[in-house]
Amino acid sequence: MVRQLKKQLHKACIGLVILSFSWAAQAESALQSDEQQQYLQELRTLYLTKSDREALLRHANSLLQTHAYRAGYQVGKADAEDLIYQLSSPEKGVLQAREERRQQGRIQVHNSQLAVFGIDPFIEYRCEPSKPTCQILNPRDNGVWLTIVRDHAGAAELAKTLSFLIRNLQRG
């Protein structure tokens, strides 16, 4: 009899633990959803648009311009260059990055596309103290995707915006 009570009590405890984790996950999800909705509302107001996607693209491009790694930051570097990005979504489920490198009057342009379906939308970045740049990592392979001037707050804001943008693009 005591053995059966212990088993039932054990099962009940495990059930409560699982239930509490479930409630915590739902609460966190709702909180993130509220935070995301507030963030998107602020961006729609800032960029005077009703489209979340348009507001996110405009904000990401604004951040990329503000934090562009320009030749002026590369004092004493013989091959200093401007590195400028522009993002767009030319088709459903695709985020395109246009990279423009300007060096001594020459311009090189490279376009890369990121298919957003099937990837983790959480964008990571790294800012190494020994380097004057921050790198936004490609969610497909964790390689360098975008390079901006070293600014932790700017990199964090850009990563957040790109994460929300990729989630938006994944919805179709």
CORLIN-V910698 format. One record per run of one state. SS is the DSSP state (hx for helix, st for strand, lp for the rest). FROM is the first residue (numbers start at 1). TO is the last residue. If there is no record, write none. Layout:
BEGIN
ss,from,to
SS,FROM,TO
SS,FROM,TO
END
This chain:
BEGIN
ss,from,to
lp,1,1
hx,2,46
lp,47,51
hx,52,66
lp,67,67
st,68,69
lp,70,70
hx,71,73
lp,74,81
st,82,88
lp,89,93
st,94,103
lp,104,105
st,106,115
lp,116,124
st,125,127
lp,128,132
st,133,137
lp,138,143
st,144,149
lp,150,151
hx,152,170
lp,171,172
END
